[in-house]
Amino acid sequence: MLPCSASPSTYKTAVQISCRIVKRHPKNLHKPSTLSRSLSTSASINPFDKSLNDIPSTKHEALTLLHKLTSLLPRIVDFNATSGSTRGDKTVEFWNSVVTRVHEDLSSTAERPAEIIVWGVDEWSGAEDLVTALVSDPLASNRLQSDALTHRWKDSSLESIQISYGSNLTAGSSSLQIPSAYLQEFPVPIRISEYRPLPSHPRMRQTSLSQTLNSLALFEADIPVIVCNPLTTPLSDILAAQVPVNAILVLTTSMSQADLDNLIRQQSSPARGSLPKSVKIIAVDPKRAVGAIQTLQSDPESMTAVQRFQDDFVGSKISILTQTLKEKLACADPASALSSLRKKVALAHIQDALCASSVSLHNTRCELNKAFVDASNLRGRIEEAQARVERDVFAIRQDATLGNKSSSDEVHEALKQAEKEMRLVIDRLTWWKMVWRVDEINSIVGAAIARTWCRGLEKKLILHTGRLSALQSDMSESAFNLLHTHPGISSAVLQNSLLQIKASPSYHVTPESLIEPISIRRNQILEYPTMRLHVAGQRAVLTMAGGVATGVGISWAGWLGWLLGNGEGLLGLVSMETGTAVGVGMLSAIASIRWAVGKWEKSKKRWWQDWSRVGEGLDRDLKVCNPSYLFVCKSYQFDHRRSCTTQCVNEWLWWLKQLAMGCRNWFR
């Protein structure tokens, strides 16, 4: 998606600000963040005011624009390389060479002919016949000229041949000067450079069209003519290709131009991309044109030959190509034809560079969107596996008797069974038995806990270890495959983060990692609640023993005093009679025993409360200790990486749009 559009006034102001930044801050083009800061501090001038409409298209301004473009393009191409974009094989050096060629052309004052490159996509394209039909003179009496054209590719080591006008026939190793009237039909001198089709191999990843469009000479030409055979190069590939904006696409077919235009409209789709409007696609039958020329040259005096020549040459539609070339080379002022052509060609090359950068960034953004979809699918798989593992391992099921308002699982069932077995032990440990086995409370309760605490659940979790380990390996492999499939979101930081998770000691699923919460909670009960129960029993026994001993002592003192003949007993000092002393002593002993019984029951109740809390903690621990969480906690980094890269791509696209508008203003 493109950045959000602003109001017309704001957008116009932003355009002028960008123009001023390009002029005044060439170094600021290095980083998008610097561009944003410069944009926020620059002065606001509206370039669409009537007073500023007449921008002088001087050579100095054009060269300045090229300099800024040279600073911008390496950043975009390097960005696409570092983001892992797999589309587009053109490097920084490629576009630097194109822009440098435009800069040298505008800076030079020497006149040169217009460079027209004819390049066939493959050996079946018919490019050789096309050049022969264009340059041949049907009425020429010089047989040497026809032979030179026919056998110009006799040297198989040649890659290109330059054909230009000359008053006399001159054939060099890679050049040919012929007195052809066709080369003088145009408003400016022209030179035709014919290139041999690049060799192709069935095992090569690129198609012949892609190989041809990666050639530097094609993008440096003034007018490139790309010849394709629709039988070997599908029209859909041609319409989706990134061709120079000043190019002419020639389809060697006998189809009429009207039928070809209708077919192009039917197959054109905004989703697949479309060619620039300046690119012309014409249908030509060069073999028929060459045959017409040979028919006339074989018998120029025959009226039948002349008629066949006229029919075949007109039917070949070779004149449509000539007319298209004249339109592209035309200029309003014949006196400054070469200067106007240079400006027009320079603008076309700049548009090629900007369009290529824009397409590359759009492709990168599409790849990021695909990566985001795949990351979302992976996160969905992890969440689904998490829910499925929790359901399968813990066997969660709804209680239909309660209207689906409560649920039970293996953990709850194991805790209920353990509590049931423990109650038999704790209930048998009454206060009377506790008194006689007060030093064995910890051992008795500990042995019962070790015997009953979720033993069946431990065995079931150990059985699930293998399946969970395989599931974890599958999810981990999917996460790393996502990085390899989409290099646009891959980074050293993200890979290192995932590798750290994978290398952590607690990452791998083992039987110990699954049953560890059970062991921890069992030890927690043994170390704290059970030990407190043991200490509480000992304190109760000691306190009870002290109270009983005190009561017995008081009773004995009163009784002993009575035996010695003292009416008030030994406790006469406190005004306590013998009967009263005996009663107080007995009451103290009974109260101590009752207090000890109550203290023991409260301690057991508190122990059961601790048991319930530890059981709830065990349920939480087991369900949180799920291997599917290992990548969920880091999945946000995929989205974060994609968000940052997309923001940078959108900012570069915005600046490309501003430079494109500056191009149109400067070359107006």
Residue, then its C-alpha position, 0 to 999 in steps of 0.5 A: m500500500l502506498p503512503c496515506s494521501a494528504s490534502p492537495s495543499t499539503y501535498k503540493t507544499a511537500v513537493q516543493i520542500s522535497c525539491r528544495i531538499v534535493k537542491r540544498h542537501p545532497k548528503n541528506l539523501h543517504k538516509p530516510s530518517t535524515l530526509s524526514r528531519s530535513l522535511s520537517t525543518s524546511a521552508s514551505i513554498n508551493p511549486f504549483d503557484k502561477s508565479l513558479n510554473d515557468i521553471p527554466s529547463t536549463k542544463h545546470e538544473a538537469l545536471t543537478l537533478l542527475h547528481k541527486l538521482t545518483s545519490l539516491l539510487p545506490r541507497i535504494v538498490d543497496f536497501n533491496a539487496t540487504s532486505g533480501s529481495t529476490r526480484g530484479d538482477k540490476t545492480v548499483e553499478f548498472w544504474n550508475s552507468v545509465v545515469t552517468r551516460v545521461h550526465e555525460d550526454l547532457s554535458s557534452t557539446a559534440e553532436r552524435p547520431a541518435e542510437i537505435i538498438v535492435w535486439g532480438v529476444d531469441e534466434w526465432s525473433g526475426a530481428e535480422d530480417l527486420v533490420t534487412a527490411l528496414v535498411s535495404d534499398p529495393l531499387a538499388s542496382n549495386r549487388l554488393q550492397s545487398d550481399a553486404l547486408t545479407h552476409r553481415w553476420k558471417d563472423s559468428s564471434l560478433e556480438s553487435i553490428q553498427i549500421s550507419y549512413g555513408s556515401n560509399l559502401t564500407a564494411g568493417s569488422s563490426s560496422l557497416q556504412i551503406p548509402s541507404a536512403y532509409l537512414q536519411e528519412f528522419p529529422v536527426p541522423i541515426r545509427i542502428s546497432e543490431y545485437r545478436p540474441l543472447p544464448s539461452h539454455p533450457r536449464m537456465r532460470q531466466t527466460s530469454l526476455s529477462q536475459t535481454l532486459n538485463s543488458l546495459a546497452l538496451f537501457e543506454a540506447d536512445i530508442p531500443v527496439i526489442v523484437c519478439n516472436p509470440l510463439t517463443t515469448p508469450l504476450s503475458d511475459i511481454l506485458a509484465a516485463q520491465v522495459p525501457v520507457n522509450a522502447i518499441l516492442v516488435l512482435t513478428t506476426s502477421m496479425s493485424q495491428a487492431d487485433l493485437d491492440n484488442l488482445i493487449r487490452q484483454q490481457s492487460s491487468p493492473a494486478r500483474g503490472s502494465l507497460p508504460k504508455s510510452v512503450k509501443i507494441i506493434a505487429v510486423d512481419p519482417k520475413r514477408a518484407v524481406g521476401a517482397i524486396q527479394t522478389l522485386q530485386s530478382d525481376p525489377e522490370s516485371m509488373t507482376a513482381v512490382q505488384r507482389f512487392q507492393d502487396d507484401f511490403v505493405g502487408s508486412k506493416i514495416s511502415i508502422l515501425t518507421q512511423t513510430l521511429k519518426e514520432k519518437l525522433a520528432c521535434a518542434d524546432p528542427a534547428s535544435a533537434l539534437s538538443s531536444l532529442r538529448k533532453k527527451v532521451a535523458l528524461a526517458h533514462i531517468q524515468d527508467a531508473l525511477c520506475a525500476s526503483s519503484v518497482s523494486l520497492h513495490n516487489t519488496r513490499c509484496e514479499l514482506n506482505k507474503a512473509f507476514v501472511d506466512a508468519s501469521n499462518l505459522r503463529g496460527r499453527i502454533e496456537e492450534a497446536q497449543a490448544r490441541v496439546e492442552r486438550d490431548v495431554f490433559a484430556i480436558r472435558q466439559d461436565a455436561t451435568l453442570g450445563n458446560k459451566s465447569s470442566s475437569d481434566e487429568v490434573h484435577e482428577a489426579l489431585k482428587q485421587a491424591e486427596k482421597e488417598m491422603r485423607l485416609v492417612i491424615d484422618r487416621l493420624t488422630w491426636w491420640k496416635m499423634v501423641w505416641r508418634v509425634d516424632e514420626i509425623n513428618s515421615i508418615v505424611g511424607a511417605a504418603i505424599a510421595r506415594t499418592w502425589c499424582r503418580g498416574l499423571e506422571k506416567k501419562l506425561i512421560l508417554h506424551t514426551g515423544r509426540l511433544s518433542a516431534l511437534q516442537s521440532d516441526m515448529s522450530e523447523s517451520a520458523f527457520n524455514l520462514l526466515h530462509t523463504h523470506p529473506g526480507i524479514s531475516s536479520a542477524v538479530l532475529q536469527n540469533s534470538l531464535l538460535q538462543i531459544k533453541a540452544s537454551p537448556s530448558y528448550h528441549v522437551t524431556p520427561e523431566s521437563l514435563i514432570e518437573p512441576i509435579s516434583i517441585r510441588r511435591n517437594q513444596i508440600l514436604e518442605y513447608p506444610t508438612m514440616r509445619l504440621h510436624v512442628a505443630g504436633q510437637r508443640a501441641v504435645l509439649t504444651m499438653a504435657g506441661g499443662v497436665a504436669t502443672g495440673v497434677g502438681i497442683s492437685w498433688a500439692g493440695w492432697l499432700g497438705w491434707l495428708l500432713g494435717n494442714g487444713e488448707g494444704l500446701l496451698g494455704l498461702v494462696s487461700m486454696e483449700t484441698g478440694t479446690a486445689v485438686g479440682v484446679g489441677m484436674l481442670s488444668a490437665i483436662a484444659s491442656i489436653r483439650w487445647a492440644v486436640g484443638k491445636w492439632e485439628k487446626s494444624k491439619k486443617r491448615w495443612w489441607q488449605d496448603w494442599s489445595r493451594v499447591g494443587e492449584g499451582l500445579d495445575r497452572d504450572l503444568k498448563v504453562c509448561n507447554p512446548s508450543y509457547l517456545f516460539v509464540c513468545k518471539s513471534y512478534q519479532f517477525d511482525h516488528r521486522r516486517s513493520c520497520t522494513t515496510q515503513c522504510v520502503n514506503e518512505w523511499l517510494w514517497w521520495l521517488k515520487q517527488l523526484a519524478m515530479g521534479c524531473r517533469n518540471w525541470f524537463r518541461 
